[in-house]
């Protein structure tokens, strides 16, 4: 028996490297590996098309080092979950008295 549920799938975007700005008026500098970013867009083409052409990323900072920044992408996906009944899990335990 299968059921489906939705859960967020997170992927770190390593082709965009955010760094703290060196001056007060610069929040962050982004260093982009263009070919790798194109590969990410190709991988998520269906999602981007269904999301009106948008691909959102979240800028996060490390708990251990607040000066270290990173990007991640999360999207809600359907996950098929196999439901295992008690009889399927322990078929040899049917004759127990409890």
C-alpha positions as CSV (number, residue, x, y, z in Angstrom):
1,X,0.0,0.0,0.0
2,X,1.4,3.4,-0.9
3,X,0.5,6.9,0.3
4,X,1.8,10.2,-0.9
5,X,2.8,13.1,1.2
6,X,4.4,16.5,0.5
7,X,7.7,17.5,2.0
8,X,10.4,20.1,1.4
9,X,13.4,18.9,-0.5
10,X,16.5,21.1,0.1
11,X,19.5,21.5,-2.2
12,X,22.5,23.6,-1.5
13,X,23.5,25.9,-4.4
14,X,27.3,25.7,-4.4
15,X,27.7,27.6,-7.7
16,X,26.7,30.9,-6.1
17,X,29.1,31.9,-3.4
18,X,27.9,34.8,-1.2
19,X,30.5,36.8,0.8
20,X,30.0,39.6,3.3
21,X,30.4,43.1,1.8
22,X,33.7,44.8,2.7
23,X,32.0,48.2,3.2
24,X,28.9,49.1,5.3
25,X,26.7,49.9,2.3
26,X,27.5,46.5,0.5
27,X,25.4,43.7,2.1
28,X,26.8,40.8,0.1
29,X,28.9,40.0,-3.0
30,X,27.9,37.1,-5.1
31,X,30.5,35.0,-7.0
32,X,28.8,32.9,-9.6
33,X,30.1,29.8,-11.5
34,X,28.0,30.4,-14.6
35,X,28.2,26.9,-16.2
36,X,27.2,25.2,-12.9
37,X,24.3,27.6,-12.4
38,X,23.1,26.8,-15.9
39,X,23.2,23.1,-15.0
40,X,21.1,23.8,-11.9
41,X,18.6,25.7,-14.0
42,X,18.5,22.8,-16.5
43,X,18.0,20.3,-13.7
44,X,15.0,22.3,-12.3
45,X,13.5,23.3,-15.7
46,X,10.1,21.8,-15.0
47,X,9.9,23.5,-11.6
48,X,10.9,26.8,-13.0
49,X,8.3,26.6,-15.8
50,X,5.6,25.7,-13.3
51,X,6.7,28.6,-11.0
52,X,6.2,31.4,-13.6
53,X,9.9,31.4,-14.5
54,X,11.1,32.0,-11.0
55,X,13.8,30.0,-9.1
56,X,14.1,31.1,-5.5
57,X,17.1,30.7,-3.2
58,X,17.5,31.4,0.5
59,X,20.6,33.2,1.8
60,X,21.6,31.7,5.1
61,X,24.5,32.2,7.6
62,X,26.3,29.5,9.5
63,X,25.5,29.0,13.1
64,X,29.2,28.3,13.9
65,X,30.6,31.2,11.9
66,X,28.1,34.1,11.3
67,X,30.4,35.6,8.7
68,X,30.0,32.5,6.5
69,X,27.1,32.7,4.1
70,X,25.6,30.1,1.9
71,X,22.6,29.6,-0.5
72,X,20.0,26.8,-0.6
73,X,16.9,26.0,-2.7
74,X,13.9,24.3,-1.2
75,X,10.8,23.1,-3.1
76,X,7.8,21.1,-2.0
77,X,7.7,17.7,-3.7
78,X,5.4,14.7,-3.5
79,X,7.0,11.7,-1.9
80,X,5.5,8.2,-2.2
81,X,5.6,6.4,1.1
82,X,5.3,2.6,1.4
83,X,3.0,1.7,4.3
84,X,4.0,-1.6,5.9
85,X,1.4,-3.4,7.9
86,X,2.1,-5.4,11.1
87,X,1.6,-8.7,9.3
88,X,4.1,-7.7,6.5
89,X,6.6,-6.5,9.0
90,X,6.5,-9.5,11.3
91,X,4.8,-12.4,9.4
92,X,6.1,-15.1,11.8
93,X,4.5,-13.4,14.9
94,X,0.8,-14.0,14.0
95,X,0.4,-16.9,16.5
96,X,1.5,-14.9,19.6
97,X,-1.1,-14.7,22.4
98,X,-0.6,-10.9,22.9
